[in-house]
């Protein structure tokens, strides 16, 4: 299981604490592999882009209108977190339904 997030994100830390066997990948330092990003976007669509982040608010309208995958590749901190990949399954965020699905 891989958990993509930010080491400074409280939600990511909570998820990692509940999933101690998960491999943590810091998206700011390591990025998200293109195939994983593409699969996540195919699964979650626009929900993958965190439009509430300070990074998003700092973008111009022109930048916001760009292809979401290209934008996420350049600015991985725009991704909603955490993104959890468990085999063939993917989970976005750390709400009660994700916690229940992962037995956390």
C-alpha positions in Angstrom: 0.0 0.0 0.0 1.3 3.5 -0.9 0.1 6.7 0.7 0.8 9.8 -1.4 0.7 13.0 0.6 2.7 15.7 2.3 4.7 15.1 5.5 3.4 18.5 6.9 -0.3 17.6 6.3 -2.1 16.7 9.5 -4.6 14.5 7.6 -1.8 12.6 5.9 -0.1 12.0 9.3 -3.4 10.7 10.8 -3.8 8.3 7.8 -0.2 7.1 8.1 -0.5 6.5 11.8 -3.6 4.4 11.2 -1.9 2.5 8.3 1.6 1.9 9.7 2.5 -0.6 7.0 1.8 1.9 4.2 4.8 3.2 2.2 4.7 7.0 2.5 5.5 9.1 -0.6 5.9 12.8 -0.1 4.5 14.4 -3.2 6.5 17.6 -2.8 9.8 15.7 -2.6 9.1 12.7 -4.8 6.1 13.6 -7.0 3.5 11.2 -8.1 4.4 8.7 -10.9 2.5 9.6 -14.1 0.7 6.3 -14.4 -0.6 6.6 -10.8 -1.7 10.2 -11.4 -3.5 9.2 -14.6 -5.3 6.3 -12.9 -6.3 8.5 -10.0 -7.6 11.2 -12.3 -9.5 8.6 -14.3 -11.1 7.4 -11.1 -11.7 10.6 -9.2 -11.8 13.3 -12.0 -11.7 16.9 -10.9 -12.0 15.8 -7.2 -8.3 15.0 -7.4 -7.5 18.7 -7.7 -7.7 20.5 -4.3 -9.3 23.8 -5.2 -9.3 25.0 -1.6 -5.5 25.0 -1.3 -3.3 28.1 -1.0 -1.5 26.8 -4.1 -4.7 26.9 -6.1 -5.7 30.4 -4.8 -2.2 31.6 -5.9 -2.7 30.4 -9.5 -3.8 32.7 -12.3 -7.1 31.9 -14.2 -5.0 30.9 -17.1 -3.1 28.3 -15.1 -6.3 27.0 -13.5 -7.7 26.4 -17.0 -4.8 24.1 -18.0 -5.1 20.4 -18.3 -5.5 19.1 -14.7 -3.0 16.2 -15.2 -0.3 18.6 -16.4 -1.0 21.0 -13.6 -0.8 18.2 -11.0 2.5 17.0 -12.5 3.9 20.5 -12.1 2.3 21.3 -8.8 1.9 18.1 -6.9 0.7 20.0 -3.8 -2.5 20.7 -5.7 -3.5 17.1 -5.2 -6.2 16.3 -2.7 -4.6 14.3 0.1 -4.0 11.6 0.9 -4.1 9.4 -2.2 -4.0 5.8 -1.0 -3.2 3.0 -3.5 -3.9 -0.5 -2.2 -3.5 -3.0 -4.9 -6.1 -2.3 -7.6 -8.0 0.0 -5.3 -7.6 3.8 -4.8 -8.9 6.0 -2.1 -8.9 9.8 -1.9 -9.0 11.7 1.4 -9.3 10.3 4.9 -13.0 10.4 5.8 -15.0 7.7 7.6 -15.8 5.7 4.5 -12.1 5.4 3.5 -11.1 4.5 7.1 -13.8 1.8 7.1 -12.8 0.4 3.7 -9.2 0.1 4.9 -10.1 -1.2 8.4 -8.5 1.7 10.1 
